[in-house]
């Protein structure tokens, strides 16, 4: 009988914080920009420069630590992690080893209806390194220090996950918490959320951990899923063939959908950590911690339940709308203004999410005025515009935040309420299509839809479909 194996996975997740300035200097953290323009003597490691801690970084760390049910080290410190690499201008990274700001927390996830707690070993503050740009044509590497000194939180889990689905659920929940708190946008494609996967396999029933590998360069949930599945298969194949799994760092190649070894971890590198002599220990008062605890937002699970109770939404609708705090805020504003929560949910979940998907946008990028969507919903309810034209107006609201009444007037989209004009159009269609009328009278009900379409065409889409149906049946 073939041996059965289980996968054991722990994650190291780096989250770039959404502060305006870097962790130890006043340089911008804005993504992009010409190389080496968001720099100063501090973040490029010039001799004699001194770091000054950004208080907002500590605040964001505490907010996320509380959300992750962590114990807080109210007396913590920064340490120097010493190593040489071209993207590390100081030849050390300021991080936290001995006294991280948060430890011993957990994040509850749900996979296939089953809830599970993933333990958080620790979370610490540190600075990001620069970025190496490899030029294959010139056979050289260039360094961009814009990212150097951008504040990071590193969240280290215990090896509690067993499947790729659990890993993705953990990352999605962590990303949602960060966005609800406003501490990070967590855009994997921009590197503001990065995950290293530590994975090993062992025989089912064994309590002993196998030899683990660490996989890097994972910049999408799809890549993470493929990397986990690929590495699991590789390690099982090695064990089945009675070969050794080497403890090493591996790099995932998303194009080739395979990984390759980067460096061995058998001989642990000595980073020679020691407390940073240029930075004072961080002391967090009870009062500040309680203040931040009181300011924690209503998170997704609580909001989902409230949306069902307060607005009468189905569980599915409430779950979708509360995945994004920004989308949930928009829903509440529009629902209260329009008095139609279910119809508001339908517009946002249907047309809204469709447009976002087509344009490759996140819900956080929506920036229209809630009153405008409320006015459109009410216009549809009052029969002032048909649904087809309302979809066009909605798209313009999302793209350009147009005022619906003015846009409908300018583009001639308002429903024609003149009964005489409608009856005239009906009579003309019936007169122009005698054979179709005969087919209808002989029992071919399907042709009625064609006649409705012809009337709508004559009315240039400005008639109410319900009234067209009613008038056409009365005449025919």
VEXKE-662073 format. One line per field, with one value per residue (C-alpha): residue number from 1; residue in three letters; chain; x, y, z. Coordinates in steps of 0.1 Angstrom, whole numbers, plus 2048, in hexadecimal, padded with zeros to 3 digits. Each point is the difference from the previous one (the first is absolute). Layout:
// VEXKE-662073
nr <- c(NUM:...)
rest <- c(ALA:...)
kette <- c(A:...)
c1 <- c(X:...)
c2 <- c(Y:...)
c3 <- c(Z:...)
***
This chain:
// VEXKE-662073
nr <- c(1:2:3:4:5:6:7:8:9:10:11:12:13:14:15:16:17:18:19:20:21:22:23:24:25:26:27:28:29:30:31:32:33:34:35:36:37:38:39:40:41:42:43:44:45:46:47:48:49:50:51:52:53:54:55:56:57:58:59:60:61:62:63:64:65:66:67:68:69:70:71:72:73:74:75:76:77:78:79:80:81:82:83:84:85:86:87:88:89:90:91:92:93:94:95:96:97:98:99:100:101:102:103:104:105:106:107:108:109:110:111:112:113:114:115:116:117:118:119:120:121:122:123:124:125:126:127:128:129:130:131:132:133:134:135:136:137:138:139:140:141:142:143:144:145:146:147:148:149:150:151:152:153:154:155:156:157:158:159:160:161:162:163:164:165:166:167:168:169:170:171:172:173:174:175:176:177:178:179:180:181:182:183:184:185:186:187:188:189:190:191:192:193:194:195:196:197:198:199:200:201:202:203:204:205:206:207:208:209:210:211:212:213:214:215:216:217:218:219:220:221:222:223:224:225:226:227:228:229:230:231:232:233:234:235:236:237:238:239:240:241:242:243:244:245:246:247:248:249:250:251:252:253:254:255:256:257:258:259:260:261:262:263:264:265:266:267:268:269:270:271:272:273:274:275:276:277:278:279:280:281:282:283:284:285:286:287:288:289:290:291:292:293:294:295:296:297:298:299:300:301:302:303:304:305:306:307:308:309:310:311:312:313:314:315:316:317:318:319:320:321:322:323:324:325:326:327:328:329:330:331:332:333:334:335:336:337:338:339:340:341:342:343:344:345:346:347:348:349:350:351:352:353:354:355:356:357:358:359:360:361:362:363:364:365:366:367:368:369:370:371:372:373:374:375:376:377:378:379:380:381:382:383:384:385:386:387:388:389:390:391:392:393:394:395:396:397:398:399:400:401:402:403:404:405:406:407:408:409:410:411:412:413:414:415:416:417:418:419:420:421:422:423:424:425:426:427:428:429:430:431:432:433:434:435:436:437:438:439:440:441:442:443:444:445:446:447:448:449:450:451:452:453:454:455:456:457:458:459:460:461:462:463:464:465:466:467:468:469:470:471:472:473:474:475:476)
rest <- c(UNK:UNK:UNK:UNK:UNK:UNK:UNK:UNK:UNK:UNK:UNK:UNK:UNK:UNK:UNK:UNK:UNK:UNK:UNK:UNK:UNK:UNK:UNK:UNK:UNK:UNK:UNK:UNK:UNK:UNK:UNK:UNK:UNK:UNK:UNK:UNK:UNK:UNK:UNK:UNK:UNK:UNK:UNK:UNK:UNK:UNK:UNK:UNK:UNK:UNK:UNK:UNK:UNK:UNK:UNK:UNK:UNK:UNK:UNK:UNK:UNK:UNK:UNK:UNK:UNK:UNK:UNK:UNK:UNK:UNK:UNK:UNK:UNK:UNK:UNK:UNK:UNK:UNK:UNK:UNK:UNK:UNK:UNK:UNK:UNK:UNK:UNK:UNK:UNK:UNK:UNK:UNK:UNK:UNK:UNK:UNK:UNK:UNK:UNK:UNK:UNK:UNK:UNK:UNK:UNK:UNK:UNK:UNK:UNK:UNK:UNK:UNK:UNK:UNK:UNK:UNK:UNK:UNK:UNK:UNK:UNK:UNK:UNK:UNK:UNK:UNK:UNK:UNK:UNK:UNK:UNK:UNK:UNK:UNK:UNK:UNK:UNK:UNK:UNK:UNK:UNK:UNK:UNK:UNK:UNK:UNK:UNK:UNK:UNK:UNK:UNK:UNK:UNK:UNK:UNK:UNK:UNK:UNK:UNK:UNK:UNK:UNK:UNK:UNK:UNK:UNK:UNK:UNK:UNK:UNK:UNK:UNK:UNK:UNK:UNK:UNK:UNK:UNK:UNK:UNK:UNK:UNK:UNK:UNK:UNK:UNK:UNK:UNK:UNK:UNK:UNK:UNK:UNK:UNK:UNK:UNK:UNK:UNK:UNK:UNK:UNK:UNK:UNK:UNK:UNK:UNK:UNK:UNK:UNK:UNK:UNK:UNK:UNK:UNK:UNK:UNK:UNK:UNK:UNK:UNK:UNK:UNK:UNK:UNK:UNK:UNK:UNK:UNK:UNK:UNK:UNK:UNK:UNK:UNK:UNK:UNK:UNK:UNK:UNK:UNK:UNK:UNK:UNK:UNK:UNK:UNK:UNK:UNK:UNK:UNK:UNK:UNK:UNK:UNK:UNK:UNK:UNK:UNK:UNK:UNK:UNK:UNK:UNK:UNK:UNK:UNK:UNK:UNK:UNK:UNK:UNK:UNK:UNK:UNK:UNK:UNK:UNK:UNK:UNK:UNK:UNK:UNK:UNK:UNK:UNK:UNK:UNK:UNK:UNK:UNK:UNK:UNK:UNK:UNK:UNK:UNK:UNK:UNK:UNK:UNK:UNK:UNK:UNK:UNK:UNK:UNK:UNK:UNK:UNK:UNK:UNK:UNK:UNK:UNK:UNK:UNK:UNK:UNK:UNK:UNK:UNK:UNK:UNK:UNK:UNK:UNK:UNK:UNK:UNK:UNK:UNK:UNK:UNK:UNK:UNK:UNK:UNK:UNK:UNK:UNK:UNK:UNK:UNK:UNK:UNK:UNK:UNK:UNK:UNK:UNK:UNK:UNK:UNK:UNK:UNK:UNK:UNK:UNK:UNK:UNK:UNK:UNK:UNK:UNK:UNK:UNK:UNK:UNK:UNK:UNK:UNK:UNK:UNK:UNK:UNK:UNK:UNK:UNK:UNK:UNK:UNK:UNK:UNK:UNK:UNK:UNK:UNK:UNK:UNK:UNK:UNK:UNK:UNK:UNK:UNK:UNK:UNK:UNK:UNK:UNK:UNK:UNK:UNK:UNK:UNK:UNK:UNK:UNK:UNK:UNK:UNK:UNK:UNK:UNK:UNK:UNK:UNK:UNK:UNK:UNK:UNK:UNK:UNK:UNK:UNK:UNK:UNK:UNK:UNK:UNK:UNK:UNK:UNK:UNK:UNK:UNK:UNK:UNK:UNK:UNK:UNK:UNK:UNK:UNK:UNK:UNK:UNK:UNK:UNK:UNK:UNK:UNK:UNK:UNK:UNK:UNK:UNK:UNK:UNK:UNK:UNK:UNK:UNK:UNK:UNK:UNK:UNK:UNK:UNK:UNK:UNK:UNK:UNK:UNK:UNK:UNK)
kette <- c(A:A:A:A:A:A:A:A:A:A:A:A:A:A:A:A:A:A:A:A:A:A:A:A:A:A:A:A:A:A:A:A:A:A:A:A:A:A:A:A:A:A:A:A:A:A:A:A:A:A:A:A:A:A:A:A:A:A:A:A:A:A:A:A:A:A:A:A:A:A:A:A:A:A:A:A:A:A:A:A:A:A:A:A:A:A:A:A:A:A:A:A:A:A:A:A:A:A:A:A:A:A:A:A:A:A:A:A:A:A:A:A:A:A:A:A:A:A:A:A:A:A:A:A:A:A:A:A:A:A:A:A:A:A:A:A:A:A:A:A:A:A:A:A:A:A:A:A:A:A:A:A:A:A:A:A:A:A:A:A:A:A:A:A:A:A:A:A:A:A:A:A:A:A:A:A:A:A:A:A:A:A:A:A:A:A:A:A:A:A:A:A:A:A:A:A:A:A:A:A:A:A:A:A:A:A:A:A:A:A:A:A:A:A:A:A:A:A:A:A:A:A:A:A:A:A:A:A:A:A:A:A:A:A:A:A:A:A:A:A:A:A:A:A:A:A:A:A:A:A:A:A:A:A:A:A:A:A:A:A:A:A:A:A:A:A:A:A:A:A:A:A:A:A:A:A:A:A:A:A:A:A:A:A:A:A:A:A:A:A:A:A:A:A:A:A:A:A:A:A:A:A:A:A:A:A:A:A:A:A:A:A:A:A:A:A:A:A:A:A:A:A:A:A:A:A:A:A:A:A:A:A:A:A:A:A:A:A:A:A:A:A:A:A:A:A:A:A:A:A:A:A:A:A:A:A:A:A:A:A:A:A:A:A:A:A:A:A:A:A:A:A:A:A:A:A:A:A:A:A:A:A:A:A:A:A:A:A:A:A:A:A:A:A:A:A:A:A:A:A:A:A:A:A:A:A:A:A:A:A:A:A:A:A:A:A:A:A:A:A:A:A:A:A:A:A:A:A:A:A:A:A:A:A:A:A:A:A:A:A:A:A:A:A:A:A:A:A:A:A:A:A:A:A:A:A:A:A:A:A:A:A:A:A:A:A:A:A:A:A:A:A:A:A:A:A)
c1 <- c(800:80E:808:7E9:80E:7F3:80D:80B:801:80A:801:816:7EB:80F:7E7:80B:7EE:7EC:812:808:825:81A:806:81F:800:7E9:803:7E0:7F4:7EC:803:812:812:821:81B:812:7EB:7EE:821:815:820:7ED:7F0:81F:816:817:81A:7F5:7DB:7E8:7DE:7E1:7E3:7DF:7E5:7E5:813:7FD:7DB:7F9:813:7EB:7E0:808:80E:7DF:7EC:816:7F9:825:811:810:824:7FB:826:810:81F:810:81E:819:801:822:806:80F:7EB:7FF:7DC:808:813:809:80D:7E6:7DA:7EE:7E8:7F4:80C:802:7E2:7E7:7E2:7E6:801:7E9:7E1:7E9:7EB:7E0:7F9:7E4:806:7E2:7EB:81A:80F:824:818:822:818:816:823:809:7FD:81C:808:81D:80C:7FE:81F:805:7F9:819:7F9:812:809:806:80B:81B:807:7FE:7EA:7F3:7F3:7E1:7FF:7DD:7F3:81C:7F3:7DB:7F0:7F8:7ED:80C:7E5:80E:7E7:804:801:7DA:7F5:7FC:7F3:803:7DB:808:81E:7EB:7E4:81A:80F:7DE:7F5:821:7FD:7DC:809:81C:7E9:7E4:819:80F:823:809:7F1:80F:805:814:807:812:812:7ED:7F7:81A:7FE:81C:7F3:812:7F5:808:7EF:7FD:7EF:7DC:7FF:824:806:823:804:811:81C:7F2:807:7F9:7F0:804:7F5:7DB:7ED:7DC:7E9:800:826:7FF:7E7:815:820:7F1:7F2:821:817:7EA:802:826:807:7E9:811:822:7F5:7EF:821:812:813:806:7ED:81A:7F8:803:7F1:7EE:7F5:7DE:800:7DB:806:80F:7EA:81D:819:826:819:80F:816:804:7F4:813:819:7EC:80D:80C:7F0:811:7E1:804:7EA:802:815:7F0:7DC:7F0:7EB:7DB:7E9:7DB:7EA:7E0:7EC:80B:7FA:7DD:7F9:80A:7EB:7E1:806:801:7E6:7E3:810:7F1:7EF:7EE:7F6:7F4:7E8:7F4:7F9:7EA:7ED:7FE:7FB:7F0:81B:805:820:810:7FB:80C:81F:80A:7FA:814:81F:80B:7FB:7FE:7E5:7ED:802:7F2:7E4:7F5:801:7EC:7E7:7F8:7FC:7EA:7ED:805:81C:7FA:7FF:820:810:7F5:80F:821:804:7F3:80B:819:815:7FD:80E:81C:80A:800:816:817:7F7:7FD:7E0:817:805:7DB:7FC:7DD:7E7:7E6:7E4:805:7FA:7E3:7F0:804:7F0:7E2:7FD:7FD:7E6:7EC:800:814:81A:800:818:815:807:805:81D:811:7FB:80D:820:804:7FB:81C:817:7FA:7E8:7E5:7E1:7E5:7E3:816:810:7DE:7F3:81F:7FF:7DB:7FD:7E0:7E3:7E4:7E0:7EA:7E6:7F5:823:803:7DF:80A:821:7ED:7E7:81C:813:7E0:7F9:823:801:7DF:80F:80F:7DE:7F0:81A:7F8:7DB:807:811:824:805:825:7FC:7F2:823:809:7E3:80B:823:7F2:7EB:81E:815:7E6:800:826:802:7EE:7E0:7F8:802:7E2:7EB:80B:7F5:7DE:7F9:80A:7EA:7E3:804:808)
c2 <- c(800:822:818:81E:822:821:822:818:825:820:822:81F:81D:823:81C:823:81B:81C:81C:81F:7FF:7E5:7EF:814:81F:819:7F1:7F7:7DC:805:7E3:807:820:803:7EA:80F:81F:7F6:7FF:813:7FA:7EB:7E7:7FD:7F9:81E:802:816:7FF:7F7:7EE:80F:7E9:808:7FD:7F7:7DF:7F6:80A:7EA:7E3:802:802:7E1:7EE:806:7F3:7E1:7F9:805:806:823:807:822:803:7F5:809:801:7EA:801:7E2:801:7F4:80D:802:81C:809:805:821:800:7DB:7F9:801:80F:7E6:7F0:7DE:7FF:815:801:817:7E4:7DA:7E2:809:7EE:805:7EC:7F4:7ED:7E6:7EC:80A:7F4:81A:7FE:815:807:80A:820:7FA:825:820:819:822:805:814:7F4:7FC:810:7EF:7F0:804:7E7:80B:7E1:814:812:7E2:817:808:822:80A:815:80C:80F:7E2:800:80A:7FB:7F3:7DB:7E9:7DC:7E7:7DE:7E3:7DF:7E2:7FB:7FF:7DF:80A:81B:809:807:816:814:804:80C:819:80D:805:811:817:808:809:817:812:803:810:816:7F5:7F2:7FD:7DD:800:7E1:80D:81E:7ED:810:7DC:7E5:7DC:7E7:7DC:7E8:7DD:7DC:7DF:7E3:7DF:802:7FA:80B:81B:807:81D:7F8:814:821:817:825:80D:824:816:7F8:81F:7F3:7E7:7EB:7FE:7F7:7E4:7F2:803:7ED:7E4:7FD:800:7E6:7E9:805:7F8:7E1:7F4:804:7ED:7E4:7FB:7FF:820:81D:821:81C:81D:81E:81F:7FB:81A:7FB:807:808:7FE:7DD:7F6:7F0:809:7FE:800:822:7F9:7E6:806:7E4:818:81B:822:814:822:80C:811:81A:81C:81F:81A:81D:7F9:802:7E3:804:805:7FC:80E:7EF:81F:800:7DA:804:81E:7EB:7E3:816:80D:7DE:7FF:7E9:7E3:7EA:7E5:819:816:7E2:7F6:824:804:7E1:80D:825:800:7DE:7F4:7DB:7F1:7FE:825:80B:7EA:80E:825:7FE:7F1:824:81A:81B:7ED:7FA:826:809:7E6:80F:824:7F8:7E8:81B:81B:7EC:7EB:7E2:7EA:7E1:813:812:7DF:7F3:81E:7FE:7DA:7FD:81D:80E:7E1:7F8:822:7FD:7DE:80D:81D:7ED:817:7FA:80B:818:813:80A:825:80B:814:7E9:819:7FA:7DA:806:819:7E6:7E4:817:80A:7DC:7FA:81E:7F4:81E:7EA:7DC:7E7:7FE:825:800:7E8:819:81C:7EA:7FA:825:806:7E7:80F:825:805:810:80F:7E7:818:818:7E3:7F0:822:807:7DE:7FD:7E2:808:7E9:80F:800:80D:7E4:80D:7FE:7DC:7F5:810:7EC:7E0:805:807:7E0:7EB:80F:7FA:7DB:7F0:7DD:801:80A:7E3:7E8:80E:7FA:7DD:7F8:80A:813:803:81A:819:807:80B:819:80E:805:812:818:807:807:819:810:802:7EC:81B:7ED:7EC:7DB:7F8:81A:7F4:7DD:80C:817:7E5:7E5:818:808:7DE)
c3 <- c(800:7F6:81B:806:805:80F:7F8:81C:7F8:812:7F1:804:7F2:7FA:7FF:7F5:815:7F1:812:7EC:80A:807:821:80A:7EA:7EE:7DD:7ED:7FF:7E0:7E8:7E0:7F8:7EE:810:81E:802:821:813:81A:814:81A:7E9:7EA:81E:7FE:81C:81E:7F7:81D:7FF:810:806:7EE:81B:7E7:7F9:825:7FF:7E1:810:81F:7ED:7EC:81F:812:7E2:800:825:808:821:7FF:80B:80F:804:7DF:7ED:7DE:7F7:7E4:7E8:7F1:7DD:7DF:7E0:7E6:807:825:802:825:7FF:81B:802:81E:80C:820:80D:825:80A:7E2:805:7FE:807:807:7ED:7E8:7E1:7FB:7DC:7F0:7E5:7F2:81D:81A:817:80B:814:7F1:81C:7FC:80E:7FE:7ED:7FF:7F0:7E8:7E2:7DC:7EA:7DE:7DF:7E8:7DB:7EB:7DC:7EB:7E2:813:816:81F:81E:80A:822:807:824:7FF:813:819:822:7F8:820:801:818:7FF:80C:807:804:811:7E8:805:7DB:7ED:7DD:7E6:807:825:7F6:7E8:81A:819:7E7:7F5:824:809:7E2:809:824:7F3:7E9:819:818:7E4:809:7DD:7DD:7FE:7DA:7F8:7DD:80F:81B:81D:80B:7FC:80D:805:803:818:7F6:80A:7FD:818:803:80B:826:806:819:7F4:7E7:7DF:7F0:7F4:7E3:7FD:7DF:7F6:7E3:804:7F4:7FB:811:7E0:802:825:7F9:7E3:814:81E:7EA:7EC:81F:811:7E2:7FD:825:7FF:7E1:811:81F:7EB:7EE:822:7F8:818:801:803:816:7E9:7F2:7DF:7E6:7EE:7DB:7F7:7DB:802:81D:812:81B:802:81D:808:81E:81B:823:810:80F:810:7F8:81E:7FE:820:80D:81B:80E:7E9:813:7EC:80B:822:80D:7F7:81E:7FA:81C:80C:7F7:7DC:7FC:80E:7EA:7E1:80C:803:7DD:7EF:7E4:7FB:7EE:7E4:815:816:7E3:7EC:81C:805:7DA:802:81E:7F9:7DA:7FC:7E7:7F9:80F:7DD:7F9:822:7FD:7DD:80A:820:7F0:7FA:81B:7E5:7EC:821:808:7DD:804:821:7F4:7E0:812:81A:7E6:7E8:81A:7E9:810:7EB:7DF:80B:807:7DE:7ED:813:7FE:7DC:7EA:819:804:7DB:7F6:81B:7F2:7DC:809:817:81E:825:813:813:7E0:7FE:806:7F5:814:812:7F9:7DA:802:818:7E7:7E4:815:808:7DB:7F6:81C:7F5:7DC:7F3:7EE:7F5:80D:7E0:800:825:7FC:7E9:818:81D:7EC:7FC:825:808:7E6:801:81E:7EA:80E:7F3:7FA:7EB:7ED:7F8:7F4:7EB:7EF:7FC:816:814:7FA:7E9:815:7E3:7FC:7DE:7F2:80D:7F1:7DF:800:808:7E4:7E7:80A:7FD:7DE:7F4:80B:7F6:7FC:823:80E:7EE:80F:823:7FB:7F4:822:7FB:820:7FA:7E5:819:80C:7DC:800:822:7F2:7E1:816:817:7E0:7F4:823:7FE:821:813:807:820:7F6:817:7EF:7DE:809:80D:7E2:7E7:80F:802:7DB:7F2)
***
